């Protein structure tokens, strides 16, 4: 037992003198002179691993790693964020052979939004626009409207946009629609108002499965 250890134990008191006496009587272990060297020679791998693990699992290192991971995810989401799949080509793919875009209960509104999109986008297929206008006109009733005031105003606005795009066949039904609105005391809806309503409708869809409805409202709302 070393003198320093004996001194510390005796200074501590608390009856440790018996412990000191017992330690004095204990046989002193003797080891070979190269014992410590041989032990140390075997430690680097295990000891290095322990030091490595404790260093990399310390709170500061873990916090820095977490912050780096979050920053990397944010960067990836900004640089590689998916491009919207809504396009005029996708809208055209929804068009059926009769020129309509939906078979749902919202089909009349879808038609107005789709005609507006096709008329305002220069990259759209003119044949698709002509078919869409024809489908819209076929649903116009004898009085010049489309069953109710709201739908009539929207369809007139869509036909006005088509006429501006150069679709001559939209002129006569648009004028009949205007007479209907004036006769029934209904205010005319402008194409810009129709576009705004499309954006509001898209925000309320919440995962609708009607591809024509989703695509037409999404595109019209971005015009």
TAJOPE-V69204 format. One record per residue. RES is the residue in one letter. PHI is phi in whole degrees, -180 to 180 (none if undefined). D_FIRST is the distance of its C-alpha to the first C-alpha in Angstrom with 2 decimals. Layout:
res	phi	d_first
RES	PHI	D_FIRST
RES	PHI	D_FIRST
This chain:
res	phi	d_first
X	none	0.00
X	-73	3.77
X	-65	6.59
X	-64	8.51
X	-64	6.87
X	-62	6.94
X	-62	10.36
X	-64	11.59
X	-67	11.10
X	-69	12.82
X	-66	15.44
X	-67	16.29
X	68	17.48
X	56	19.34
X	73	17.97
X	-80	14.33
X	-61	13.59
X	-65	14.04
X	-64	11.45
X	-63	8.87
X	-63	10.45
X	-66	10.44
X	-67	6.78
X	-66	6.76
X	-79	9.73
X	-69	8.79
X	-68	9.68
X	-85	7.86
X	-74	10.33
X	-119	12.49
X	-124	15.10
X	-65	18.18
X	-64	18.37
X	-93	20.89
X	-61	19.10
X	-62	18.37
X	-64	21.95
X	-69	23.45
X	-66	21.87
X	-64	23.08
X	-65	26.43
X	-92	26.98
X	-85	26.17
X	-49	29.13
X	-69	31.66
X	-66	29.76
X	-65	27.81
X	-63	31.09
X	-64	32.86
X	-62	30.38
X	-65	30.64
X	-62	34.41
X	-65	34.84
X	-66	32.82
X	-69	34.65
X	-81	38.10
X	-100	37.62
X	-72	36.65
X	-53	39.31
X	-61	40.75
X	-69	41.31
X	-63	42.83
X	-64	45.09
X	-64	46.27
X	-66	46.99
X	-64	48.96
X	-64	50.94
X	-65	51.76
X	-65	52.93
X	-63	55.19
X	-63	56.65
X	-65	57.34
X	-63	59.10
X	-63	61.21
X	-64	62.19
X	-64	63.16
X	-66	65.18
X	-80	67.10
X	-80	67.77
X	-111	68.32
X	-63	69.76
X	-66	72.54
X	-76	76.04
X	-56	78.38
X	-87	80.45
X	-79	83.46
X	-149	86.16
X	-62	89.95
X	-63	89.66
X	-69	87.77
X	-62	90.36
X	-62	93.15
X	-67	91.45
X	-82	91.80
X	-71	95.54
X	-90	97.68
X	-64	101.00
X	-87	102.99
X	95	101.16
X	-84	99.04
X	-124	95.25
X	-157	94.31
X	-113	95.58
X	-81	93.68
X	-67	95.20
X	-91	94.09
X	-52	96.13
X	-61	98.74
X	-73	96.10
X	-59	94.32
X	-63	97.61
X	-64	98.07
X	-65	94.55
X	-65	94.92
X	-60	98.30
X	-63	96.90
X	-63	93.97
X	-64	96.20
X	-74	98.76
X	-93	96.29
X	-96	94.18
X	-66	96.01
X	-86	93.97
X	-74	95.25
X	-77	97.83
X	-64	101.29
X	-63	102.44
X	-64	99.64
X	-66	100.77
X	-60	104.39
X	-63	103.48
X	-66	101.34
X	-64	104.21
X	-59	106.65
X	-65	104.39
X	-68	104.14
X	-68	107.90
X	-63	108.68
X	-90	107.05
X	-73	109.18
X	-86	111.69
X	-64	115.39
X	-80	114.82
X	98	112.59
X	-108	109.32
X	-133	106.47
X	91	106.59
X	-148	104.84
X	-63	104.58
X	-63	100.92
X	-67	101.20
X	-62	104.53
X	-63	103.13
X	-68	100.22
X	-69	102.47
X	-64	104.89
X	-63	102.02
X	-67	100.91
X	-67	104.48
X	-63	104.77
X	-67	101.70
X	-67	103.19
X	-63	106.51
X	-62	104.75
X	-79	103.15
X	103	106.65
X	-88	107.21
X	-65	110.89
X	-66	111.06
X	-85	108.83
X	-66	111.44
X	-62	113.93
X	-64	111.46
X	-66	109.59
X	-66	112.82
X	-63	113.65
X	-65	110.22
X	-65	110.78
X	-64	114.09
X	-61	112.36
X	-63	109.78
X	-69	112.46
X	-66	114.67
X	-96	111.91
X	67	110.67
X	-105	107.33
X	-72	105.59
X	-77	104.95
X	-102	101.39
X	-85	100.50
X	-57	98.50
X	-65	95.70
X	-69	95.51
X	-65	95.42
X	-64	92.50
X	-63	90.63
X	-65	91.25
X	-63	89.94
X	-62	86.64
X	-67	86.42
X	-66	87.31
X	-64	84.62
X	-67	81.93
X	-99	83.01
X	-67	83.15
X	54	79.50
X	81	79.44
X	-60	83.10
X	-91	83.89
X	-79	87.31
X	-61	86.77
X	-63	90.08
X	-66	89.36
X	-62	85.83
X	-68	86.82
X	-67	90.04
X	-71	88.54
X	-63	85.46
X	-70	87.62
X	-63	90.25
X	-68	87.62
X	-101	86.34
X	-70	89.74
